[in-house]
């Protein structure tokens, strides 16, 4: 019965990093308890930097304990007192190279109890390819033709065991190998050479390492006699960063999954977002992304764990509309992300045509698909998802418009001309227009689903080009992740575009007409859209004109008594 309550709870959800609004989660808790925001949000999706993490702003988890810099257990307890439940991430496919499990492998090698916790590449492909000079198996071509790798080459990180053996482990996402600088005394102690030699050598070695060279690439010149010993020493001090793929065939991994779900429940998680889950099931010769039946088997096992704690799972996956993956997940009882809505709204606002938006709303209701919807989020504005839903020329028009307003195109994992998303704040994607942002917000709140509100959208955040510069190559996502200071927020709360959004959100949260089980009707033609929700004796209605960006909201009792009204003016 409680699971049904989760499915019917569709009030607004805040989405932010723990340090997005202030210095830490403490500041966000204070903001959520303030007069302006108290009672507006029933849920809070806190991104995974709330955990003990290292890379990718939280998506490389060392363990799921709370990040002591950004969060105190009392902050979590205060959210519960405010009546706010949590949506938290669980990254199924990988863990950080700094996790205790991976570090134990580095320390103990074949003697580690965790050596099968991650995927030994050579064990996985044993007998299914040829061994290279580097010591890893190159799989037979026909076995990997349907596999999609996120980066150039094979997804391998070579790991040095204590006995000097190099073992390849599966590494789908980020990896980095670092070598520590040395001083003369290190070399004297470990190589057994004179101080003057050690002083010259340490300078030579550190210069080469600082320029990105590997130990084997260093030119030792007149010190060639020490080359093998020095390389062995440097490699023994190797350090790793990265996201290492978990071996879901290991019972230890399933023990870890069970412990993690229990831990997330203890924090107050009602929804758990499954990140990178579709990469976890792997079989030789099969797809390594959303393969069947492996994906469904893993999800079923995770759901049985989640059901013990009355947790709703939200699988995160990007795929084109024409593939109908969203239907598959919905039919199996999962809530899904509405990754179609952000692009559809931009298309509707820029073309002053609501036909595609109306068609999508009708499909969601007809097929009883339960979604979490959004405008912006920590990632980019999705485009791949729209393929097959709207014509290609309209998708290209969205791209051109957002780029002309300072956004960046992210191609599909480095494949040129295969668009994936655009990186921009939603406000800047709309041309920094208050009218368009308010229209986008009211459409989101009246579309089917549980509205997820990206904090920077709420405060009409503009593209952050300085953040991109700081992040360096590949840092386009930082354009939409600006950390706001408490003083900035106090000032922004006085702006009309923020006040109106908060007024809409409070109405959406408190008015009883909305709900997954409520009756929705939608109609319109050209630039006109009308949406109404009815539940019990209450009716909420929206009449919007996409041409002049005007709208009227009403909240009424069915006997005609008006309880709420709001216009775009």
Secondary structure in CASP SS format (residue, H / E / C, confidence):
PFRMAT SS
TARGET T0000
AUTHOR 0000-0000-0000
METHOD secondary structure of the structure
MODEL  1
X C 1.00
X H 1.00
X H 1.00
X H 1.00
X H 1.00
X H 1.00
X H 1.00
X H 1.00
X C 1.00
X C 1.00
X C 1.00
X C 1.00
X E 1.00
X E 1.00
X E 1.00
X E 1.00
X C 1.00
X C 1.00
X C 1.00
X C 1.00
X E 1.00
X C 1.00
X C 1.00
X C 1.00
X H 1.00
X H 1.00
X H 1.00
X H 1.00
X H 1.00
X H 1.00
X H 1.00
X H 1.00
X C 1.00
X C 1.00
X C 1.00
X C 1.00
X C 1.00
X C 1.00
X C 1.00
X C 1.00
X C 1.00
X C 1.00
X E 1.00
X E 1.00
X E 1.00
X E 1.00
X C 1.00
X H 1.00
X H 1.00
X H 1.00
X E 1.00
X E 1.00
X E 1.00
X C 1.00
X C 1.00
X H 1.00
X H 1.00
X H 1.00
X C 1.00
X C 1.00
X E 1.00
X E 1.00
X E 1.00
X E 1.00
X E 1.00
X E 1.00
X C 1.00
X C 1.00
X C 1.00
X C 1.00
X C 1.00
X C 1.00
X H 1.00
X H 1.00
X H 1.00
X H 1.00
X H 1.00
X H 1.00
X H 1.00
X H 1.00
X H 1.00
X C 1.00
X C 1.00
X C 1.00
X E 1.00
X E 1.00
X E 1.00
X E 1.00
X E 1.00
X E 1.00
X E 1.00
X C 1.00
X C 1.00
X E 1.00
X E 1.00
X E 1.00
X C 1.00
X C 1.00
X C 1.00
X H 1.00
X H 1.00
X H 1.00
X H 1.00
X H 1.00
X H 1.00
X H 1.00
X H 1.00
X H 1.00
X H 1.00
X H 1.00
X H 1.00
X C 1.00
X C 1.00
X C 1.00
X C 1.00
X C 1.00
X C 1.00
X E 1.00
X C 1.00
X E 1.00
X H 1.00
X H 1.00
X H 1.00
X H 1.00
X C 1.00
X C 1.00
X C 1.00
X C 1.00
X E 1.00
X E 1.00
X E 1.00
X C 1.00
X C 1.00
X C 1.00
X C 1.00
X C 1.00
X E 1.00
X E 1.00
X E 1.00
X C 1.00
X H 1.00
X H 1.00
X H 1.00
X H 1.00
X C 1.00
X C 1.00
X C 1.00
X C 1.00
X C 1.00
X C 1.00
X C 1.00
X C 1.00
X C 1.00
X C 1.00
X C 1.00
X E 1.00
X E 1.00
X E 1.00
X E 1.00
X E 1.00
X C 1.00
X C 1.00
X C 1.00
X C 1.00
X C 1.00
X E 1.00
X E 1.00
X E 1.00
X E 1.00
X E 1.00
X C 1.00
X C 1.00
X C 1.00
X C 1.00
X E 1.00
X E 1.00
X E 1.00
X E 1.00
X C 1.00
X C 1.00
X C 1.00
X C 1.00
X C 1.00
X H 1.00
X H 1.00
X H 1.00
X H 1.00
X H 1.00
X H 1.00
X H 1.00
X H 1.00
X C 1.00
X C 1.00
X C 1.00
X H 1.00
X H 1.00
X H 1.00
X H 1.00
X H 1.00
X H 1.00
X H 1.00
X H 1.00
X H 1.00
X H 1.00
X H 1.00
X H 1.00
X H 1.00
X H 1.00
X H 1.00
X H 1.00
X C 1.00
X C 1.00
X C 1.00
X C 1.00
X H 1.00
X H 1.00
X H 1.00
X C 1.00
X C 1.00
X C 1.00
X H 1.00
X H 1.00
X H 1.00
X H 1.00
X H 1.00
X H 1.00
X H 1.00
X H 1.00
X H 1.00
X H 1.00
X H 1.00
X H 1.00
X H 1.00
X H 1.00
X H 1.00
X H 1.00
X C 1.00
X C 1.00
X E 1.00
X E 1.00
X E 1.00
X E 1.00
X E 1.00
X E 1.00
X E 1.00
X E 1.00
X C 1.00
X C 1.00
X C 1.00
X C 1.00
X H 1.00
X H 1.00
X H 1.00
X H 1.00
X H 1.00
X H 1.00
X H 1.00
X H 1.00
X H 1.00
X H 1.00
X H 1.00
X H 1.00
X H 1.00
X H 1.00
X H 1.00
X H 1.00
X H 1.00
X C 1.00
X E 1.00
X E 1.00
X E 1.00
X E 1.00
X E 1.00
X E 1.00
X E 1.00
X C 1.00
X H 1.00
X H 1.00
X H 1.00
X C 1.00
X C 1.00
X C 1.00
X C 1.00
X C 1.00
X C 1.00
X C 1.00
X C 1.00
X C 1.00
X C 1.00
X C 1.00
X C 1.00
X C 1.00
X C 1.00
X H 1.00
X H 1.00
X H 1.00
X H 1.00
X H 1.00
X H 1.00
X H 1.00
X H 1.00
X H 1.00
X H 1.00
X H 1.00
X H 1.00
X H 1.00
X H 1.00
X H 1.00
X C 1.00
X C 1.00
X C 1.00
X E 1.00
X E 1.00
X E 1.00
X E 1.00
X C 1.00
X C 1.00
X C 1.00
X C 1.00
X C 1.00
X H 1.00
X H 1.00
X H 1.00
X C 1.00
X H 1.00
X H 1.00
X H 1.00
X H 1.00
X H 1.00
X H 1.00
X H 1.00
X C 1.00
X C 1.00
X C 1.00
X E 1.00
X E 1.00
X E 1.00
X C 1.00
X C 1.00
X C 1.00
X H 1.00
X H 1.00
X H 1.00
X H 1.00
X H 1.00
X H 1.00
X H 1.00
X H 1.00
X H 1.00
X H 1.00
X H 1.00
X C 1.00
X C 1.00
X C 1.00
X H 1.00
X H 1.00
X H 1.00
X H 1.00
X H 1.00
X H 1.00
X H 1.00
X H 1.00
X H 1.00
X H 1.00
X H 1.00
X H 1.00
X C 1.00
X C 1.00
X C 1.00
X C 1.00
X E 1.00
X E 1.00
X E 1.00
X E 1.00
X C 1.00
X C 1.00
X C 1.00
X C 1.00
X C 1.00
X C 1.00
X E 1.00
X E 1.00
X C 1.00
X H 1.00
X H 1.00
X H 1.00
X E 1.00
X C 1.00
X C 1.00
X E 1.00
X C 1.00
X H 1.00
X H 1.00
X H 1.00
X H 1.00
X H 1.00
X H 1.00
X H 1.00
X H 1.00
X H 1.00
X H 1.00
X H 1.00
X H 1.00
X H 1.00
X C 1.00
X C 1.00
X C 1.00
X E 1.00
X E 1.00
X E 1.00
X E 1.00
X E 1.00
X C 1.00
X C 1.00
X E 1.00
X E 1.00
X E 1.00
X E 1.00
X E 1.00
X E 1.00
X E 1.00
X E 1.00
X E 1.00
X C 1.00
X C 1.00
X H 1.00
X H 1.00
X H 1.00
X H 1.00
X C 1.00
X C 1.00
X C 1.00
X C 1.00
X H 1.00
X H 1.00
X H 1.00
X H 1.00
X H 1.00
X H 1.00
X H 1.00
X H 1.00
X H 1.00
X H 1.00
X H 1.00
X H 1.00
X H 1.00
X C 1.00
X C 1.00
X C 1.00
X E 1.00
X E 1.00
X E 1.00
X E 1.00
X E 1.00
X H 1.00
X H 1.00
X H 1.00
X H 1.00
X C 1.00
X C 1.00
X C 1.00
X C 1.00
X C 1.00
X C 1.00
X H 1.00
X H 1.00
X H 1.00
X H 1.00
X H 1.00
X H 1.00
X H 1.00
X C 1.00
X C 1.00
X C 1.00
X C 1.00
X H 1.00
X H 1.00
X H 1.00
X H 1.00
X H 1.00
X C 1.00
X C 1.00
X C 1.00
X E 1.00
X C 1.00
X H 1.00
X H 1.00
X H 1.00
X H 1.00
X H 1.00
X H 1.00
X H 1.00
X C 1.00
X C 1.00
X C 1.00
X H 1.00
X H 1.00
X H 1.00
X H 1.00
X H 1.00
X H 1.00
X H 1.00
X H 1.00
X H 1.00
X H 1.00
X H 1.00
X H 1.00
X H 1.00
X H 1.00
X H 1.00
X C 1.00
X C 1.00
X C 1.00
X C 1.00
X C 1.00
X C 1.00
X C 1.00
X C 1.00
X E 1.00
X E 1.00
X E 1.00
X E 1.00
X E 1.00
X E 1.00
X E 1.00
X C 1.00
X C 1.00
X E 1.00
X E 1.00
X E 1.00
X E 1.00
X E 1.00
X E 1.00
X E 1.00
X E 1.00
X C 1.00
X C 1.00
X E 1.00
X E 1.00
X E 1.00
X E 1.00
X E 1.00
X E 1.00
X E 1.00
X E 1.00
X C 1.00
X C 1.00
X C 1.00
X C 1.00
X E 1.00
X E 1.00
X E 1.00
X E 1.00
X E 1.00
X E 1.00
X E 1.00
X E 1.00
X C 1.00
X C 1.00
X C 1.00
X C 1.00
X E 1.00
X E 1.00
X E 1.00
X E 1.00
X E 1.00
X E 1.00
X C 1.00
X C 1.00
END
